[in-house]
Amino acid sequence: MASVLDSVNQRTQLVGENRLELLLFRLNGPQLYGINVFKVREVLQCPKLTVIPKSDPVVRGVASIRGRTISVMDLALATSRKALEKAGEGFVIITEYNMREQGFLVSAVERIVNLNWEAIHPPPKGTGRDHYLTAVTHLDGQMVEVIDVEKVLAEVSPTSEVISTETLTEQVRISALSKKILIVDDSTVARKQVLRCLQAVGVEVIALNDGRAAYEYLQEMLAAGRSPAEELLMMISDIEMPEMDGYTLTAEVRNDPRLKDLHILLHTSLSGVFNKAMVKKVGADDFLAKFRPDDLVDRVVERIKIADAL
């Protein structure tokens, strides 16, 4: 256990090509769950928690960790399971999502495994709309469920989707009506956030769930004699996705001369450990940390103005 906990911070600095490392943990039973190590700051035995009156029931309390006050959420309770009975016997996974730190209380932390994104698959059909999975994989004959943390955070601490940017003028809205954007994100919540934001601008949106689906969509456009770079204002892609991650998707697009002019914005919740050098290496045009509606709109407006000037 100690070696797992000691190595997390070092491993979060690694960025691979279509690969990821999952930190495996358990909640109330034998089921294994996973979280991308890139999101993890550290793992520690649950410290003393201070209960905050009138807070969401999912928030078990706050803790002072290395001089920072961090909310600790019961991940079992947050995903509609029975709350962990003895918090002090559990572990807290400190993560950073969307420029914010938070802790997730779990019953046990297992180990770190290195996998290829091709081994990570979308949740099985028939799981319904209310599940908290963003992906699944199999390890040693057992299913590992990757939790949609963005959905958990959206329910416990919703992010404002209000657009206040002054760049969204009436002229821009009119011009946006003739523009089309491809968005790619495996998180249902994140995808809907981006979709609503772009619909407010006025552009037409094509939304896909993972990098492989997006790449196949672009190839189908080419096969039909259509030019993605001319038809699409831009592609906005998440980085963490089953089948094919955003880095690999970008690299594949850039390796195809017919797609070289497609504008790519990587839109990620990998804020604190985001590797700018990797973005440049794979050939993305821009990146943006999730979820900042005004900043996203500004990026889209900028693209609209450039397109109109051509």
RASULKA-V241310 format. One record per residue. N is the residue number from 1. OMEGA is omega in whole degrees, 0 to 359 (999 if undefined). D_CENTER is the distance of its C-alpha to the mean C-alpha in whole Angstrom. Layout:
BEGIN
n: [N	N]
omega: [OMEGA	OMEGA]
d_center: [D_CENTER	D_CENTER]
END
This chain:
BEGIN
n: [1	2	3	4	5	6	7	8	9	10	11	12	13	14	15	16	17	18	19	20	21	22	23	24	25	26	27	28	29	30	31	32	33	34	35	36	37	38	39	40	41	42	43	44	45	46	47	48	49	50	51	52	53	54	55	56	57	58	59	60	61	62	63	64	65	66	67	68	69	70	71	72	73	74	75	76	77	78	79	80	81	82	83	84	85	86	87	88	89	90	91	92	93	94	95	96	97	98	99	100	101	102	103	104	105	106	107	108	109	110	111	112	113	114	115	116	117	118	119	120	121	122	123	124	125	126	127	128	129	130	131	132	133	134	135	136	137	138	139	140	141	142	143	144	145	146	147	148	149	150	151	152	153	154	155	156	157	158	159	160	161	162	163	164	165	166	167	168	169	170	171	172	173	174	175	176	177	178	179	180	181	182	183	184	185	186	187	188	189	190	191	192	193	194	195	196	197	198	199	200	201	202	203	204	205	206	207	208	209	210	211	212	213	214	215	216	217	218	219	220	221	222	223	224	225	226	227	228	229	230	231	232	233	234	235	236	237	238	239	240	241	242	243	244	245	246	247	248	249	250	251	252	253	254	255	256	257	258	259	260	261	262	263	264	265	266	267	268	269	270	271	272	273	274	275	276	277	278	279	280	281	282	283	284	285	286	287	288	289	290	291	292	293	294	295	296	297	298	299	300	301	302	303	304	305	306	307	308	309	310]
omega: [184	182	177	183	183	187	187	184	179	184	181	180	182	174	181	178	182	176	177	174	179	169	183	180	178	177	183	186	184	182	177	176	180	175	181	182	179	180	189	176	178	176	181	173	185	178	176	182	175	182	179	180	176	176	178	180	179	180	182	179	176	180	175	184	180	177	179	176	188	175	179	182	175	187	177	181	181	181	173	174	179	181	175	188	184	183	184	180	181	179	177	175	179	183	173	177	172	176	180	176	175	179	177	180	178	183	181	175	186	185	177	178	180	185	172	180	179	178	179	186	176	178	180	176	181	179	178	183	188	180	181	181	172	179	175	173	179	182	180	177	180	178	174	181	178	186	176	184	180	176	178	182	180	180	182	183	185	176	179	178	180	179	182	185	180	182	182	182	179	179	178	180	180	180	183	184	181	184	182	181	175	175	183	180	182	179	179	181	181	180	180	178	180	180	180	180	182	177	177	176	178	182	173	185	168	184	178	191	182	185	180	178	179	180	179	177	179	179	178	176	181	180	179	179	180	181	178	182	179	182	184	175	180	171	178	187	169	176	182	179	177	179	180	183	184	177	182	177	180	180	179	178	182	179	179	182	182	182	189	183	178	182	184	174	175	187	193	173	177	189	188	183	183	186	182	180	180	178	180	183	183	173	176	180	187	172	181	177	176	334	181	185	182	181	179	178	179	179	181	179	178	179	179	181	178	180	181	182	182	999]
d_center: [27	28	27	23	23	25	23	19	19	21	18	15	17	17	15	16	17	15	15	13	15	14	16	18	19	21	22	25	26	26	23	20	16	14	11	10	13	11	9	13	16	19	20	23	26	25	27	30	28	29	29	28	30	29	25	23	24	21	21	24	25	24	25	26	25	26	27	24	24	21	20	20	19	20	17	20	21	18	17	21	23	26	25	26	29	30	27	29	29	26	23	20	17	16	13	11	8	9	12	13	15	15	17	16	20	20	24	24	22	23	22	19	19	18	17	17	14	17	18	14	15	14	15	19	21	23	20	20	18	18	16	13	12	9	12	15	17	21	22	26	27	24	21	18	15	12	11	8	8	7	10	12	12	12	15	17	16	15	14	17	17	20	21	24	24	27	26	26	29	31	32	28	28	31	30	26	28	28	25	22	19	16	13	10	7	8	7	10	10	7	9	12	12	12	15	17	16	18	20	22	22	24	22	22	19	18	15	14	12	11	13	16	17	16	18	21	21	22	24	26	26	28	30	31	32	30	28	24	25	28	26	23	22	19	16	12	10	6	7	6	8	11	14	14	11	10	13	15	15	16	19	20	20	22	24	26	28	28	24	25	25	22	20	16	14	11	8	6	5	7	10	13	13	12	15	16	19	17	16	19	20	18	20	17	19	16	13	12	10	8	10	13	15	18	17	15	18	20	19	19	23	24	23	25	28	28	28	31	33	33]
END
